Amino acid sequence: MKKKKEYTEQVGSYWRVHTPNLLSEVLNNKGTWALTIPIKIFGHLLAELGEIANKINDKELNKMMLRLTIYSVADPESKDYDADFVAKYLES
């Protein structure tokens, strides 16, 4: 019997989430008004996490920050966006 692959092995490093847009989409949904404050706090915590991750400069942590669009270099809506850098970094 084959061992089932873990989720992270199945999806690889290509899956990415535009976290700021995801949070914004949830906040703009009228049915989620009760989540406004917790989601704003969560957004601020993620931004703080990005600053700490940048200081630590761990390769795997940086990859995760890029995949979550926490770093502006990974955000297509940012002036800092660099698709080539992100692709190369995630492949390394």
C-alpha positions as CSV (number, residue, x, y, z in Angstrom):
1,M,0.0,0.0,0.0
2,K,1.4,3.4,-1.0
3,K,1.9,6.1,1.6
4,K,-0.3,9.1,1.0
5,K,1.7,12.2,0.2
6,E,1.5,15.1,2.6
7,Y,-0.4,18.2,1.4
8,T,2.8,20.2,1.1
9,E,4.3,17.6,-1.1
10,Q,1.2,17.5,-3.3
11,V,1.0,21.2,-4.0
12,G,4.7,22.0,-4.1
13,S,6.0,25.6,-3.7
14,Y,3.9,27.1,-6.6
15,W,0.7,27.7,-4.6
16,R,0.5,31.4,-3.6
17,V,-2.1,33.5,-1.9
18,H,-2.4,37.3,-2.2
19,T,-3.0,37.7,1.6
20,P,-3.8,41.4,1.6
21,N,-6.4,41.0,-1.1
22,L,-7.9,37.9,0.6
23,L,-8.3,39.9,3.9
24,S,-9.7,42.9,2.0
25,E,-12.2,40.7,0.2
26,V,-13.4,39.2,3.5
27,L,-13.7,42.7,5.0
28,N,-15.7,44.0,2.0
29,N,-18.3,41.2,2.5
30,K,-21.3,42.6,4.3
31,G,-21.9,39.3,6.0
32,T,-18.5,39.4,7.8
33,W,-18.9,42.7,9.7
34,A,-18.2,40.9,13.0
35,L,-14.8,39.9,11.7
36,T,-13.6,43.4,10.8
37,I,-11.5,44.1,13.9
38,P,-10.0,40.6,14.2
39,I,-9.0,40.6,10.5
40,K,-7.5,44.1,10.8
41,I,-5.5,42.9,13.8
42,F,-4.5,39.8,11.9
43,G,-3.3,41.9,9.0
44,H,-1.2,44.0,11.3
45,L,0.3,40.9,12.9
46,L,1.2,39.5,9.5
47,A,2.9,42.8,8.6
48,E,4.9,42.6,11.8
49,L,5.7,38.9,11.1
50,G,7.0,40.0,7.7
51,E,9.3,42.6,9.3
52,I,10.7,39.9,11.7
53,A,11.1,37.4,9.0
54,N,13.0,39.9,6.9
55,K,15.4,40.4,9.9
56,I,15.9,36.7,10.4
57,N,16.4,36.2,6.7
58,D,15.8,32.4,6.7
59,K,15.4,31.1,3.1
60,E,12.4,28.8,3.8
61,L,10.7,31.5,5.9
62,N,11.3,34.0,3.1
63,K,9.8,31.6,0.6
64,M,6.6,31.4,2.7
65,M,6.5,35.2,3.0
66,L,6.7,35.5,-0.8
67,R,4.0,32.8,-1.2
68,L,1.7,34.7,1.1
69,T,2.5,38.1,-0.6
70,I,3.7,39.5,2.7
71,Y,6.8,41.0,1.1
72,S,6.1,43.8,-1.4
73,V,8.4,42.3,-4.0
74,A,5.9,39.4,-4.4
75,D,2.8,41.7,-4.6
76,P,1.8,42.4,-8.3
77,E,0.1,45.6,-7.1
78,S,3.3,47.0,-5.5
79,K,5.8,49.2,-7.2
80,D,8.5,46.9,-5.7
81,Y,7.1,43.8,-7.5
82,D,9.7,41.7,-9.2
83,A,8.2,38.5,-10.8
84,D,11.5,37.2,-12.0
85,F,13.1,37.5,-8.5
86,V,10.2,35.8,-6.9
87,A,10.1,32.9,-9.4
88,K,13.9,32.4,-9.0
89,Y,13.8,32.6,-5.3
90,L,10.9,30.1,-5.0
91,E,12.7,27.7,-7.3
92,S,16.0,27.8,-5.4
